[in-house]
Amino acid sequence: MAKFRGAIVVDNEKCKGCGLCVVACPTKVIDLNPDVNGKGYHYAYMKNPEACIGCASCGLVCPDSVISVYKMNVE
């Protein structure tokens, strides 16, 4: 059985920090950064990258489509 690991890339400057991705993540990988972007928003980031399963829930709920999800095979 193949084992997968995921990763997300957030466009920090376009993220508005709504937090929908934080709530949608089943493995609690995402949080809002204490730092702010150029527009003054706390942007999303991966706080626990090893736990990401690449389910893409975060990307699906993002209203601004600023999250790219990648999934790779780990064996």
Phi and psi restraints in degrees (range 20) as a CNS / XPLOR table:
assign (resid 1 and name C) (resid 2 and name N)
       (resid 2 and name CA) (resid 2 and name C) 1.0 -73.6 20.0 2
assign (resid 2 and name N) (resid 2 and name CA)
       (resid 2 and name C) (resid 3 and name N) 1.0 143.1 20.0 2
assign (resid 2 and name C) (resid 3 and name N)
       (resid 3 and name CA) (resid 3 and name C) 1.0 -111.9 20.0 2
assign (resid 3 and name N) (resid 3 and name CA)
       (resid 3 and name C) (resid 4 and name N) 1.0 136.7 20.0 2
assign (resid 3 and name C) (resid 4 and name N)
       (resid 4 and name CA) (resid 4 and name C) 1.0 -116.1 20.0 2
assign (resid 4 and name N) (resid 4 and name CA)
       (resid 4 and name C) (resid 5 and name N) 1.0 151.8 20.0 2
assign (resid 4 and name C) (resid 5 and name N)
       (resid 5 and name CA) (resid 5 and name C) 1.0 -132.5 20.0 2
assign (resid 5 and name N) (resid 5 and name CA)
       (resid 5 and name C) (resid 6 and name N) 1.0 142.8 20.0 2
assign (resid 5 and name C) (resid 6 and name N)
       (resid 6 and name CA) (resid 6 and name C) 1.0 -112.7 20.0 2
assign (resid 6 and name N) (resid 6 and name CA)
       (resid 6 and name C) (resid 7 and name N) 1.0 170.4 20.0 2
assign (resid 6 and name C) (resid 7 and name N)
       (resid 7 and name CA) (resid 7 and name C) 1.0 -155.6 20.0 2
assign (resid 7 and name N) (resid 7 and name CA)
       (resid 7 and name C) (resid 8 and name N) 1.0 147.5 20.0 2
assign (resid 7 and name C) (resid 8 and name N)
       (resid 8 and name CA) (resid 8 and name C) 1.0 -121.7 20.0 2
assign (resid 8 and name N) (resid 8 and name CA)
       (resid 8 and name C) (resid 9 and name N) 1.0 151.1 20.0 2
assign (resid 8 and name C) (resid 9 and name N)
       (resid 9 and name CA) (resid 9 and name C) 1.0 -125.1 20.0 2
assign (resid 9 and name N) (resid 9 and name CA)
       (resid 9 and name C) (resid 10 and name N) 1.0 123.5 20.0 2
assign (resid 9 and name C) (resid 10 and name N)
       (resid 10 and name CA) (resid 10 and name C) 1.0 -106.0 20.0 2
assign (resid 10 and name N) (resid 10 and name CA)
       (resid 10 and name C) (resid 11 and name N) 1.0 132.6 20.0 2
assign (resid 10 and name C) (resid 11 and name N)
       (resid 11 and name CA) (resid 11 and name C) 1.0 -76.8 20.0 2
assign (resid 11 and name N) (resid 11 and name CA)
       (resid 11 and name C) (resid 12 and name N) 1.0 93.8 20.0 2
assign (resid 11 and name C) (resid 12 and name N)
       (resid 12 and name CA) (resid 12 and name C) 1.0 -55.3 20.0 2
assign (resid 12 and name N) (resid 12 and name CA)
       (resid 12 and name C) (resid 13 and name N) 1.0 -37.2 20.0 2
assign (resid 12 and name C) (resid 13 and name N)
       (resid 13 and name CA) (resid 13 and name C) 1.0 -75.6 20.0 2
assign (resid 13 and name N) (resid 13 and name CA)
       (resid 13 and name C) (resid 14 and name N) 1.0 -22.8 20.0 2
assign (resid 13 and name C) (resid 14 and name N)
       (resid 14 and name CA) (resid 14 and name C) 1.0 -96.9 20.0 2
assign (resid 14 and name N) (resid 14 and name CA)
       (resid 14 and name C) (resid 15 and name N) 1.0 -14.7 20.0 2
assign (resid 14 and name C) (resid 15 and name N)
       (resid 15 and name CA) (resid 15 and name C) 1.0 -69.0 20.0 2
assign (resid 15 and name N) (resid 15 and name CA)
       (resid 15 and name C) (resid 16 and name N) 1.0 132.1 20.0 2
assign (resid 15 and name C) (resid 16 and name N)
       (resid 16 and name CA) (resid 16 and name C) 1.0 -100.9 20.0 2
assign (resid 16 and name N) (resid 16 and name CA)
       (resid 16 and name C) (resid 17 and name N) 1.0 4.0 20.0 2
assign (resid 16 and name C) (resid 17 and name N)
       (resid 17 and name CA) (resid 17 and name C) 1.0 66.6 20.0 2
assign (resid 17 and name N) (resid 17 and name CA)
       (resid 17 and name C) (resid 18 and name N) 1.0 34.6 20.0 2
assign (resid 17 and name C) (resid 18 and name N)
       (resid 18 and name CA) (resid 18 and name C) 1.0 -69.6 20.0 2
assign (resid 18 and name N) (resid 18 and name CA)
       (resid 18 and name C) (resid 19 and name N) 1.0 -26.3 20.0 2
assign (resid 18 and name C) (resid 19 and name N)
       (resid 19 and name CA) (resid 19 and name C) 1.0 85.7 20.0 2
assign (resid 19 and name N) (resid 19 and name CA)
       (resid 19 and name C) (resid 20 and name N) 1.0 1.8 20.0 2
assign (resid 19 and name C) (resid 20 and name N)
       (resid 20 and name CA) (resid 20 and name C) 1.0 -62.3 20.0 2
assign (resid 20 and name N) (resid 20 and name CA)
       (resid 20 and name C) (resid 21 and name N) 1.0 -36.6 20.0 2
assign (resid 20 and name C) (resid 21 and name N)
       (resid 21 and name CA) (resid 21 and name C) 1.0 -66.9 20.0 2
assign (resid 21 and name N) (resid 21 and name CA)
       (resid 21 and name C) (resid 22 and name N) 1.0 -35.1 20.0 2
assign (resid 21 and name C) (resid 22 and name N)
       (resid 22 and name CA) (resid 22 and name C) 1.0 -61.9 20.0 2
assign (resid 22 and name N) (resid 22 and name CA)
       (resid 22 and name C) (resid 23 and name N) 1.0 -44.3 20.0 2
assign (resid 22 and name C) (resid 23 and name N)
       (resid 23 and name CA) (resid 23 and name C) 1.0 -70.2 20.0 2
assign (resid 23 and name N) (resid 23 and name CA)
       (resid 23 and name C) (resid 24 and name N) 1.0 -36.6 20.0 2
assign (resid 23 and name C) (resid 24 and name N)
       (resid 24 and name CA) (resid 24 and name C) 1.0 -75.5 20.0 2
assign (resid 24 and name N) (resid 24 and name CA)
       (resid 24 and name C) (resid 25 and name N) 1.0 -20.6 20.0 2
assign (resid 24 and name C) (resid 25 and name N)
       (resid 25 and name CA) (resid 25 and name C) 1.0 -72.5 20.0 2
assign (resid 25 and name N) (resid 25 and name CA)
       (resid 25 and name C) (resid 26 and name N) 1.0 116.1 20.0 2
assign (resid 25 and name C) (resid 26 and name N)
       (resid 26 and name CA) (resid 26 and name C) 1.0 -71.8 20.0 2
assign (resid 26 and name N) (resid 26 and name CA)
       (resid 26 and name C) (resid 27 and name N) 1.0 -20.8 20.0 2
assign (resid 26 and name C) (resid 27 and name N)
       (resid 27 and name CA) (resid 27 and name C) 1.0 -106.4 20.0 2
assign (resid 27 and name N) (resid 27 and name CA)
       (resid 27 and name C) (resid 28 and name N) 1.0 8.5 20.0 2
assign (resid 27 and name C) (resid 28 and name N)
       (resid 28 and name CA) (resid 28 and name C) 1.0 55.8 20.0 2
assign (resid 28 and name N) (resid 28 and name CA)
       (resid 28 and name C) (resid 29 and name N) 1.0 44.3 20.0 2
assign (resid 28 and name C) (resid 29 and name N)
       (resid 29 and name CA) (resid 29 and name C) 1.0 -84.0 20.0 2
assign (resid 29 and name N) (resid 29 and name CA)
       (resid 29 and name C) (resid 30 and name N) 1.0 -28.7 20.0 2
assign (resid 29 and name C) (resid 30 and name N)
       (resid 30 and name CA) (resid 30 and name C) 1.0 -102.0 20.0 2
assign (resid 30 and name N) (resid 30 and name CA)
       (resid 30 and name C) (resid 31 and name N) 1.0 144.0 20.0 2
assign (resid 30 and name C) (resid 31 and name N)
       (resid 31 and name CA) (resid 31 and name C) 1.0 -145.4 20.0 2
assign (resid 31 and name N) (resid 31 and name CA)
       (resid 31 and name C) (resid 32 and name N) 1.0 169.9 20.0 2
assign (resid 31 and name C) (resid 32 and name N)
       (resid 32 and name CA) (resid 32 and name C) 1.0 -91.9 20.0 2
assign (resid 32 and name N) (resid 32 and name CA)
       (resid 32 and name C) (resid 33 and name N) 1.0 131.6 20.0 2
assign (resid 32 and name C) (resid 33 and name N)
       (resid 33 and name CA) (resid 33 and name C) 1.0 -67.8 20.0 2
assign (resid 33 and name N) (resid 33 and name CA)
       (resid 33 and name C) (resid 34 and name N) 1.0 138.3 20.0 2
assign (resid 33 and name C) (resid 34 and name N)
       (resid 34 and name CA) (resid 34 and name C) 1.0 -64.7 20.0 2
assign (resid 34 and name N) (resid 34 and name CA)
       (resid 34 and name C) (resid 35 and name N) 1.0 -24.4 20.0 2
assign (resid 34 and name C) (resid 35 and name N)
       (resid 35 and name CA) (resid 35 and name C) 1.0 -77.1 20.0 2
assign (resid 35 and name N) (resid 35 and name CA)
       (resid 35 and name C) (resid 36 and name N) 1.0 162.1 20.0 2
assign (resid 35 and name C) (resid 36 and name N)
       (resid 36 and name CA) (resid 36 and name C) 1.0 -117.5 20.0 2
assign (resid 36 and name N) (resid 36 and name CA)
       (resid 36 and name C) (resid 37 and name N) 1.0 156.3 20.0 2
assign (resid 36 and name C) (resid 37 and name N)
       (resid 37 and name CA) (resid 37 and name C) 1.0 -86.1 20.0 2
assign (resid 37 and name N) (resid 37 and name CA)
       (resid 37 and name C) (resid 38 and name N) 1.0 -172.7 20.0 2
assign (resid 37 and name C) (resid 38 and name N)
       (resid 38 and name CA) (resid 38 and name C) 1.0 -62.5 20.0 2
assign (resid 38 and name N) (resid 38 and name CA)
       (resid 38 and name C) (resid 39 and name N) 1.0 -21.0 20.0 2
assign (resid 38 and name C) (resid 39 and name N)
       (resid 39 and name CA) (resid 39 and name C) 1.0 -96.2 20.0 2
assign (resid 39 and name N) (resid 39 and name CA)
       (resid 39 and name C) (resid 40 and name N) 1.0 0.1 20.0 2
assign (resid 39 and name C) (resid 40 and name N)
       (resid 40 and name CA) (resid 40 and name C) 1.0 89.6 20.0 2
assign (resid 40 and name N) (resid 40 and name CA)
       (resid 40 and name C) (resid 41 and name N) 1.0 13.0 20.0 2
assign (resid 40 and name C) (resid 41 and name N)
       (resid 41 and name CA) (resid 41 and name C) 1.0 -97.6 20.0 2
assign (resid 41 and name N) (resid 41 and name CA)
       (resid 41 and name C) (resid 42 and name N) 1.0 143.7 20.0 2
assign (resid 41 and name C) (resid 42 and name N)
       (resid 42 and name CA) (resid 42 and name C) 1.0 -78.3 20.0 2
assign (resid 42 and name N) (resid 42 and name CA)
       (resid 42 and name C) (resid 43 and name N) 1.0 110.8 20.0 2
assign (resid 42 and name C) (resid 43 and name N)
       (resid 43 and name CA) (resid 43 and name C) 1.0 -88.3 20.0 2
assign (resid 43 and name N) (resid 43 and name CA)
       (resid 43 and name C) (resid 44 and name N) 1.0 157.9 20.0 2
assign (resid 43 and name C) (resid 44 and name N)
       (resid 44 and name CA) (resid 44 and name C) 1.0 -74.3 20.0 2
assign (resid 44 and name N) (resid 44 and name CA)
       (resid 44 and name C) (resid 45 and name N) 1.0 149.1 20.0 2
assign (resid 44 and name C) (resid 45 and name N)
       (resid 45 and name CA) (resid 45 and name C) 1.0 -153.7 20.0 2
assign (resid 45 and name N) (resid 45 and name CA)
       (resid 45 and name C) (resid 46 and name N) 1.0 163.8 20.0 2
assign (resid 45 and name C) (resid 46 and name N)
       (resid 46 and name CA) (resid 46 and name C) 1.0 -85.5 20.0 2
assign (resid 46 and name N) (resid 46 and name CA)
       (resid 46 and name C) (resid 47 and name N) 1.0 111.6 20.0 2
assign (resid 46 and name C) (resid 47 and name N)
       (resid 47 and name CA) (resid 47 and name C) 1.0 -87.8 20.0 2
assign (resid 47 and name N) (resid 47 and name CA)
       (resid 47 and name C) (resid 48 and name N) 1.0 -20.1 20.0 2
assign (resid 47 and name C) (resid 48 and name N)
       (resid 48 and name CA) (resid 48 and name C) 1.0 -140.6 20.0 2
assign (resid 48 and name N) (resid 48 and name CA)
       (resid 48 and name C) (resid 49 and name N) 1.0 73.1 20.0 2
assign (resid 48 and name C) (resid 49 and name N)
       (resid 49 and name CA) (resid 49 and name C) 1.0 -58.0 20.0 2
assign (resid 49 and name N) (resid 49 and name CA)
       (resid 49 and name C) (resid 50 and name N) 1.0 -31.1 20.0 2
assign (resid 49 and name C) (resid 50 and name N)
       (resid 50 and name CA) (resid 50 and name C) 1.0 -65.3 20.0 2
assign (resid 50 and name N) (resid 50 and name CA)
       (resid 50 and name C) (resid 51 and name N) 1.0 -22.8 20.0 2
assign (resid 50 and name C) (resid 51 and name N)
       (resid 51 and name CA) (resid 51 and name C) 1.0 -90.1 20.0 2
assign (resid 51 and name N) (resid 51 and name CA)
       (resid 51 and name C) (resid 52 and name N) 1.0 -7.0 20.0 2
assign (resid 51 and name C) (resid 52 and name N)
       (resid 52 and name CA) (resid 52 and name C) 1.0 -67.5 20.0 2
assign (resid 52 and name N) (resid 52 and name CA)
       (resid 52 and name C) (resid 53 and name N) 1.0 130.3 20.0 2
assign (resid 52 and name C) (resid 53 and name N)
       (resid 53 and name CA) (resid 53 and name C) 1.0 -105.4 20.0 2
assign (resid 53 and name N) (resid 53 and name CA)
       (resid 53 and name C) (resid 54 and name N) 1.0 0.2 20.0 2
assign (resid 53 and name C) (resid 54 and name N)
       (resid 54 and name CA) (resid 54 and name C) 1.0 70.9 20.0 2
assign (resid 54 and name N) (resid 54 and name CA)
       (resid 54 and name C) (resid 55 and name N) 1.0 30.1 20.0 2
assign (resid 54 and name C) (resid 55 and name N)
       (resid 55 and name CA) (resid 55 and name C) 1.0 -72.4 20.0 2
assign (resid 55 and name N) (resid 55 and name CA)
       (resid 55 and name C) (resid 56 and name N) 1.0 -20.9 20.0 2
assign (resid 55 and name C) (resid 56 and name N)
       (resid 56 and name CA) (resid 56 and name C) 1.0 73.4 20.0 2
assign (resid 56 and name N) (resid 56 and name CA)
       (resid 56 and name C) (resid 57 and name N) 1.0 12.0 20.0 2
assign (resid 56 and name C) (resid 57 and name N)
       (resid 57 and name CA) (resid 57 and name C) 1.0 -58.9 20.0 2
assign (resid 57 and name N) (resid 57 and name CA)
       (resid 57 and name C) (resid 58 and name N) 1.0 -39.3 20.0 2
assign (resid 57 and name C) (resid 58 and name N)
       (resid 58 and name CA) (resid 58 and name C) 1.0 -63.2 20.0 2
assign (resid 58 and name N) (resid 58 and name CA)
       (resid 58 and name C) (resid 59 and name N) 1.0 -44.9 20.0 2
assign (resid 58 and name C) (resid 59 and name N)
       (resid 59 and name CA) (resid 59 and name C) 1.0 -66.1 20.0 2
assign (resid 59 and name N) (resid 59 and name CA)
       (resid 59 and name C) (resid 60 and name N) 1.0 -34.1 20.0 2
assign (resid 59 and name C) (resid 60 and name N)
       (resid 60 and name CA) (resid 60 and name C) 1.0 -70.0 20.0 2
assign (resid 60 and name N) (resid 60 and name CA)
       (resid 60 and name C) (resid 61 and name N) 1.0 -35.6 20.0 2
assign (resid 60 and name C) (resid 61 and name N)
       (resid 61 and name CA) (resid 61 and name C) 1.0 -89.0 20.0 2
assign (resid 61 and name N) (resid 61 and name CA)
       (resid 61 and name C) (resid 62 and name N) 1.0 -11.7 20.0 2
assign (resid 61 and name C) (resid 62 and name N)
       (resid 62 and name CA) (resid 62 and name C) 1.0 -67.0 20.0 2
assign (resid 62 and name N) (resid 62 and name CA)
       (resid 62 and name C) (resid 63 and name N) 1.0 116.2 20.0 2
assign (resid 62 and name C) (resid 63 and name N)
       (resid 63 and name CA) (resid 63 and name C) 1.0 -69.5 20.0 2
assign (resid 63 and name N) (resid 63 and name CA)
       (resid 63 and name C) (resid 64 and name N) 1.0 -19.3 20.0 2
assign (resid 63 and name C) (resid 64 and name N)
       (resid 64 and name CA) (resid 64 and name C) 1.0 -106.9 20.0 2
assign (resid 64 and name N) (resid 64 and name CA)
       (resid 64 and name C) (resid 65 and name N) 1.0 2.9 20.0 2
assign (resid 64 and name C) (resid 65 and name N)
       (resid 65 and name CA) (resid 65 and name C) 1.0 52.1 20.0 2
assign (resid 65 and name N) (resid 65 and name CA)
       (resid 65 and name C) (resid 66 and name N) 1.0 47.6 20.0 2
assign (resid 65 and name C) (resid 66 and name N)
       (resid 66 and name CA) (resid 66 and name C) 1.0 -102.6 20.0 2
assign (resid 66 and name N) (resid 66 and name CA)
       (resid 66 and name C) (resid 67 and name N) 1.0 5.4 20.0 2
assign (resid 66 and name C) (resid 67 and name N)
       (resid 67 and name CA) (resid 67 and name C) 1.0 -111.7 20.0 2
assign (resid 67 and name N) (resid 67 and name CA)
       (resid 67 and name C) (resid 68 and name N) 1.0 124.3 20.0 2
assign (resid 67 and name C) (resid 68 and name N)
       (resid 68 and name CA) (resid 68 and name C) 1.0 -104.5 20.0 2
assign (resid 68 and name N) (resid 68 and name CA)
       (resid 68 and name C) (resid 69 and name N) 1.0 133.8 20.0 2
assign (resid 68 and name C) (resid 69 and name N)
       (resid 69 and name CA) (resid 69 and name C) 1.0 -113.3 20.0 2
assign (resid 69 and name N) (resid 69 and name CA)
       (resid 69 and name C) (resid 70 and name N) 1.0 134.1 20.0 2
assign (resid 69 and name C) (resid 70 and name N)
       (resid 70 and name CA) (resid 70 and name C) 1.0 -122.3 20.0 2
assign (resid 70 and name N) (resid 70 and name CA)
       (resid 70 and name C) (resid 71 and name N) 1.0 144.2 20.0 2
assign (resid 70 and name C) (resid 71 and name N)
       (resid 71 and name CA) (resid 71 and name C) 1.0 -130.5 20.0 2
assign (resid 71 and name N) (resid 71 and name CA)
       (resid 71 and name C) (resid 72 and name N) 1.0 131.0 20.0 2
assign (resid 71 and name C) (resid 72 and name N)
       (resid 72 and name CA) (resid 72 and name C) 1.0 -130.8 20.0 2
assign (resid 72 and name N) (resid 72 and name CA)
       (resid 72 and name C) (resid 73 and name N) 1.0 150.3 20.0 2
assign (resid 72 and name C) (resid 73 and name N)
       (resid 73 and name CA) (resid 73 and name C) 1.0 -80.8 20.0 2
assign (resid 73 and name N) (resid 73 and name CA)
       (resid 73 and name C) (resid 74 and name N) 1.0 128.0 20.0 2
assign (resid 73 and name C) (resid 74 and name N)
       (resid 74 and name CA) (resid 74 and name C) 1.0 -121.1 20.0 2
assign (resid 74 and name N) (resid 74 and name CA)
       (resid 74 and name C) (resid 75 and name N) 1.0 118.2 20.0 2
